[in-house]
Amino acid sequence: MARAGRRGADWRWALALLGLAATLGASPTSGHRWPVPYKRFAFRPKPDPYCQAKYTFCPTGSAIPLMKDNDIIEVLRLQTPVWEFKYGDLLGHFKIMHDAIGFRNAVTGKNYTMEWYELFQLGNCTFPHLRPEMDAPFWCNQGAACFFEGIDDRHWKENGSLALVATISGNTFNKLAEWVKQDNDTGIYYETWTVQASPGKGAETWFESYDCSKFALRTYEKLAEFGAEFKKIETNYTRIFLYSGEPAYLGNETSIFGPKGNKTLASVIKEFYSLFKPRLSTREFLLNLLKIFDTMIMHREFYLFYNFEYWFLPMKFPFVKITYEEIPLPSRRPLPDL
């Protein structure tokens, strides 16, 4: 029965792709810009009440303070294993790390932490809910910056790192604070995956991730743009890769799941995401794990939701990989002559 169901899914997928190609009249990705640029928005929408976080987002958050221009601010690189508060160093053994940035005002003695992460935990940002009353998959996907007073030195040092990377003025910090607000208001959703054609340097990148490490890297780049000089220390970051051939654009929620949508394609996408539904029994989890292996490895299929649009990824070996790669701190960028 499972094999027959798999052939049925293959047939539906082939039919859906043929129908899509006929509608578009050409390859949907011919001449496409890679990687697909992350879409920014005019404002951050209010979360749907259906989306509930198991752990409250930014419970002690506060506004970013205004520094005096001549304040001396130390910039600290913070890193600790993901979910360290619950599992200790467990994920640190696999180099699955969370990144943040600390600030110490050498004049006032006050410390601050800034980080960017999911509002509704990682699973909700990576896979949707399939609600019976809705035709389309329902996404609880937002990520945002969290700023609060204090640095829990033990939290960062015990299983991760706390390292001085730069020293800036209060004026530079204030300019950074303005940029953080703009970045946070316009970059609203989390993206788990980096999708590439193959491992190694120089490989074509189809989609970039947008997560805690990317926020730290953007912040360092902005500080360099403002004239900050960084220390020469090794800085590594966790990245989760999918490997695929050139992605095929499928459409958005309306074109696939709307009244005039592609019902065959809609069914295939929902069938794929049903494998990742949460709160399963042990038996259901193990069964779905086998189905995921069959779909992604044996049949080489993955459906990606990016920029509120759906893409098909023809998966390639090694399929999925978690890396802990060095990405150097940026060099100071001299300001142009006026």
N, C-alpha and C positions, 0 to 999 in steps of 0.2 A: 504493500500500500504506500509506504514512504517513497519508494522509487517511482511509482506511478504519479504520485503527487508532485514529485520533483520534475518529472517530464512535463506535467501540466503547467507548472510554473514557468519552465523554459519556453513552452509554446506561447504562453500569455505574454511573456517578456518580449519575445521575438515579434509577435504581432503588434505589441504596443510601440516598439521602436520603429517598425516599418510604417505604422500609421503616423508617428511623429515626424519621421523624415519626409513622408509624402506631404504632410501639412506645411512643413517649412520649405520644402522644395530644394533643400541642400543640406549638407552636413551642418548641424547646429553649432559646431565648434570650429568650423573652418575660419582661419584668420583670427581666432580668439586671442585675447591678451592674457598671457600667463605670467605670474600667477594672477588669478582673479582678484582684483582689488577688494579689500574689506570695505563694505558699505557703511558709511556714516549717516547719521540722522540729524534732523533739525532739533530734536528734543528727545528726552527719555520718557517713554510711556509709563503710566502707572501699572504695576503688576496686576494680573488677573487674580481675584480672590481664590480661584481654584488652586493656584500655585502656592504651596506651603513649604517652608523650609524646616527641616528637622533641627537644624542649628541656626539660631537667629543671626541674620547678617549684621555685622558691624554693631554689636550691642553697646559698645562704649564709645561710639564714634562722636567726633566733635568737628567744628569748623576749623579750617586751617588758619592759624593765627598770623597776624601781620607782624613781621620782624622789623627792627630798626635797621636802617641801611648799613650801619657799621657793625652789626652783630656778626659774630664768627660762628658759622654753622658747619659742624662735621657731618659728612654724608656717610652712612654705614650701609654696607651690603649685608642683608639678613637672609638666611636660608635655613630651612629645617625640613625634615621629612613630612610629606603630605599626611594629614590627619594624625600628626604627632601627639596631639592632645588626647587622642583615643587609643592609638596603637603604639605609642612610643616610637622606637627606632625601627619598627618592622619594615616599613616601606623605604627607609633609608638604606637598607641592605640591597635594595634593587635600584637605588639612586633615583627614586621618584620623589622629587623635592619641590617645596613651595618657596617662592621668592618674595621678598618685601624689601623696603628701604627704611632706614632709620635716620633721624636727624637729632643732633645734639647741639644745643645753643651753649657755646662755651662762656658766654657772658652771663646769661640768666641761670644756667645749669639745668634747664628743662630739656626733656627728651620727648621725641615723637616717633610714632610708627605709621607708615603708609603702605598699604597693600591693595591689590586688585584681585577679586575672586568672585565666585558664582553666588548669586542671591539664593538659589534653591538647590545647592549641591551639584556635584559634577555629573551625576547620572542624568538629572533633568536637563542639563545643558547639552548632553551628548545624544540622548535619545528621547523621543516624544512619548506622550500618553496617547493611547488609543481609546477615546471616549465613545461609548456606544451611541450617544445622542448626536455625535458630530461625524460628518463625512470625512473630514481631513484630520491628519495627526495634529495633536495639540501640544505646543511647545511651551515649557516653562523655562525659558532660556534668557537670562540676563546676567551680566557681570558688571561690577562697579568698583570704584575706588573707595577705600575705607581709611580714614585718618583719625588717629586718637593719640591722646597724650600718654607718654610713658613707653619704655622699651623693656620687655621681659627678658633680661639678659640671659637668664638660665634657660628659658625656652629655646632661644636661638643658639646658644653656645653648647648646650648639653649634647645634642645629636646633630647639630648643623654647623653654622658659622655666623660670626658677627665680626665684620672687618671694616676698618676705615678705608674708604676708597677715594675721598676727595674732601676738600675744605672750601666752602663758598661764603660769600657775604650775605648779610640779611637782605640786601637789595636783590641779589640773584635768587634767593629763596622766594621772595615775593613774586618775582616774575615767573618762577616755576609754579607757584600756587595758582596763578591765573591760567597757565597752560593746563594744569591738572583739571581744573574746572571745565575748560573747553573740551579736553580729551574725554572726560568722564560723561559729559552731557551728550556727546555725539557718537561715541563708541559704546554701544549699549549691550551687545550680546557676546557671549563666550564661544570660542571655537576650540575644541579639544585637539583636532587632528591637524598635522602638517601632511599634505599629500604630495608625494613626489613620484617621478617615473622610476627611480631606482635609488639604492643607497649610494652614499659617497658624494664628494664635492663635484660640482658642475652639473649634477642631474637636474632635469627640468622640474621645477616646482609648480604644481597645479594650484594648490591652495595653501595659505599660511595659517597657522594657528593664531589665536588671540586669547591669551591667558595671562597668568600672574607673571611669568618670566618675560613675556613680550611687553607688559607694562613696565617692568623694571628696565628693560633694554631701551624702551622709548624715553623713559625718564632720564637715563644716563645720556642718551643722544641729545636730548633737549638741554641738559646741563652743559654738555660740551659746546653746544651751539651758543649758550650764554657765556662761554669763556672758561668753564671749569676745567681744571687739570686733574686727571685721574692718575692714581698710583699704578705701578706696573705689577699687578698681582693676577694670578690665574682665576678666572671666573667661569664656572661650568653651569649648564642649565639642562633641565630635563625636557625632552621633546618626545612626543608620541607620533610615530609616522605610520601612514598607510602608503602602500606602493601600488601604483596602477598605471595602465596605459592611458592615452589621452581621454579625459572625461567627456561624457556626452551630456549636453544640457537637456533637461526633460521639461522644465516649465515651473510655474509657481503654483501656489495653492489653488487659485481660481481656474487656471488652465487645465489642471489635472483633476482636482476634486470638485470643481464647481458644477453647476447644472449642465453646462455644455462641455464638461471635462472628458478626459480619457478614462473611462471606467475600468478598462483592462489594466492600464498602467497604475491607476489608483489602487486597485486590488493587489497588485504585485508589491508596491511600495509598502502598503499596510501589512501585508504578509511578512515582509522582511523585518519591519520594526516590531512586529509582535514577538519576535525572538528575544527582544531585549527588555521586555516588560519587567517592572520591579516586583518585589515581594512574592517571590516564587517559593514553593516548597523545595526541599532538597531534590526530590525526584524530578520535578519540573525543571529545576535549574540544570541538572545534569543532562536531561533530554534536550533542552534548548541549546546547551553547549555543543552537543553533537550536531544539531541542526545548523548552528552558526558555523561550525567547522565545515559542514557540507556546503553551505552557501558561499562562504568567503574563500575557502581553500580549494575545494573540489570543483565548484562551479564558478568561482572567481567573480563574485558579484558583491557590490556594496552600493548602498544608496546614501548619498551625502546631502545634507541640508545646509546650504551656505548662502548668506545674504537673502534669506527667506525664499530661496529657490532650490529646486531639487536637481541633483546630478547623478548620473550613473557612472560608477568607477569599475572598469574592467581590471580586477585585481591581478597583481603579479607577485612572484616570489621576491623577497621573503614575506610579503603580505602585510605584516604588522611588526613594528619594532620600537622599543623604548630605548632612547639613547641619553647619555649624560655628556654633552659636548661642551668644549670650551668655546666661548664667544668672547673675544677680548673687549675690555673696556674701551670706549671711544677715545680718540685723540682730540685735543683741544682744537677748535676751529677758530682761526683768527677772524675777527670782525672785518668786513670790507671797508675800505677807505671811502669816506663820504666826500 
